[in-house]
């Protein structure tokens, strides 16, 4: 069976086109993992990205909002990650005092 060079080129081209939207889909997670910005700064910058990209279906906006809601629960007032071990110890101490 002989392969056509065009077919190989076509499949590579299609795979690049199909994966391109996902290359910047989770910039906010990359920024968070770097640890240089707090949650509020990341949310503001990501909202600007979605202003240009749109907020409809298949844009990643809904996934971003889910991530934002989760992170609002996990971060302190400073916008940095809470130490959950300390928070858990404090809660247990509070629960025992009841």
N, C-alpha and C positions, 0 to 999 in steps of 0.2 A: 504494500500500500504506500503510495507516494503522497507526501505531505506538500501542500502548497505553501510557498513563503508568505503569500498574502494572508492566509488563514492564521498563521502564527502572529503576524503583525497585527491583524485585526483583533485577536484575542488579548494581546498585550494592551492595545489601545483601549479596548472596552474595560479591561480591569483597572486601568489608570483612571478612566473617566468615572467609573462606578465608585472607586474608593476616595476620590478627591473630596467630596463633601464631608467625609468623616475625618479628614486630616485636621480640620480646625474645629471639629464638633465639640470638643471638650477642653477648650483653652482655659476655662475657669478652673478646672481640676488641676491642670498643669501649674497655673499661677498659685493655687492654694498649696500644692506640694512644695513649691519653691520656698514658701514661707516668708517672702519679702513684703507681702501686702496683707492687709486685714480683709475681713469678709466684705465690709462695706465698699471698699475700693474695688474689689473684684466684681461685686454685683454691679456697680456703676459702669465699669468698663465693659462688662458683658452685655448690659442693657444697650449700650451704644452699638455694639456689634449687631445685636438683634434689631436695632432701629434700621440698619441698612439691609440686613438679611431678611427681615420679616419675622412674624410670630405665628405663622400658619402651620399647617401640617407639614411634617418632615423637615422642620427647621432646627429641631433640638430644643426649642424654647420650653416646652413642657417638661422635658427632662432636666433642664437647667433650673426651673422653678422648684422641682422636687428636691434637687440637690440643695438649693438655697434654703428651703424650709427645714431640711434635715440639719444643715449647718447652723441655722439660727438656734436650733435646739442644743447643738454641741459646742457653741462658742460662748465666751463670756462677753461682758459689756465692751471690752477692749477690741473685740473682733478677732481675737486670737483663740486658738483651741483651748478648751478647758482641760484641766487635768482631771480626767474621769475617776482616777483612783482616789484622789483627795475628795472629790465630790461624793463618791460612794461611801468613803469612811465617815464623812460628815453626816450623810443621811443615816447610816447605821447608828451613829452616836445619837442623833436626834430621835430615831425610832426607839432606841432603848430608854431614852429619857422620858418618853410618854407614859 
